Amino acid sequence: MQLGLDHEYAMDVWLWAARLWPFILTVGFLFFVRPKLGKPYPFVVLGVLLCFGVQQIVGQVSAGLPVGITAGAPFLEQFFEAVLANVARTILLSSVLSVAPLWWLYRTLRVTS
């Protein structure tokens, strides 16, 4: 889960991924449907906010789920493993679950424009 990195650097990488994936997913979705959407700016702003909202909800729900950690490791290493696994799980689930609301937002803005 640490991608061969030390704990602090792996935490930085995953936290930057958590900050950037809503922009990447929304802009990628926009490039997929752009010819059919009039003005892209409201879609980008609302889509990014929508993705961050889904990430917040999924993060709250997934924080209570169990995480596999190494039994003989020191406490700090176990803590970092649990946090990194939770962040990675949140990013993965949020990006998958955000596609349907983005599609709904696209259809709503396409009808109104």
N, C-alpha and C positions, 0 to 999 in steps of 0.2 A: 504494500500500500504506500510505501514511502518512495517508491521509484528509485531505489538505490541512493537516496540522499540522506543527509543527517536530518535530525528531527526539526530543527528550526527552519532550515531551508525548505524542507518538504511542506511545513506548515505555511510558509510564505507562498509557495507554488499553488497549493490547494486554495488558499484564501484569495489569491488573484484570480484563479479559475472561477471561484464562486462569485467574484465581482464582475467578471467579463462575459460569462456564458449567456446572460440575458441579452446583451448587445449583439453577440455573435448569432444567437438563434433568431432574434427578431430581424436583423438585417439579412440573414440567410433566407428566412421565410419571405421577406420583402422582395429579394431578388428572384425568388421562385414565382411570385404572383404579381410582380410590379406592372407588367403591361395592362393588367386589369384593374389596377387601383389608381385613382386620380391623383390625390395628394398624399405623398408618403409620410410627411412629417407627423401628423396626428397618429398614424399607425405605429411609427417608431417609438414615439414618446409613450403612448398607452401600452404598446406591446412590451417595452422594457419594464414599465411599472407593473404590468400584469405578471411578467416572469419573476420579478422580485417578490411579489405577493405570494405566488405559488411556492417559491423557495422558502419564504418565511413559514408558511403553513407546513410544508413538508419537513422543514427543519425542526419545528416544534413537535411534530408527530414522531419523527425518527429518533429524536433524542432519547426516548424511552425504550427503544428497541435494543436487544442485546447485541454486544459486539465481542467478537473473539479476540482475545489478547494472549500474549505469551505468558505462561504460568510462572516461569522462573526468572523473569526479567525484573529489574528494579522498578520501583513505583513510578518514577518519572517517565520511563520508557513505556510502561503500560498505559499511563495517562495519555502520552502523545499518540500511541497506537489507537486508542479509543477515540480520541478527538479527530484524528486524521480519517479514520474509517467512517465516522459520523459525517464529516464534511464531504467526503467522496460519495457516500450514499445519498446525501442530500442533493448534491449536484446532479448525479445520475437520474434520480427519481424526478427531480424538478424539471430537468430538461425534457424528459419523456412526457411528463404530465402537463407541460406548458404548450404542447403542440395543439391540443384540442381548443383551449381558450384563445390561442392566437388565430386559429381557423375561424372561430366564432367572431372575433374582433374584425378579422378581414371581411367576412361576409356582412357584418353590420356596417362597416365603413363603406363597403362597395355599394350597398343599397342606398345609403344616405348621400353619396357623392354623385 
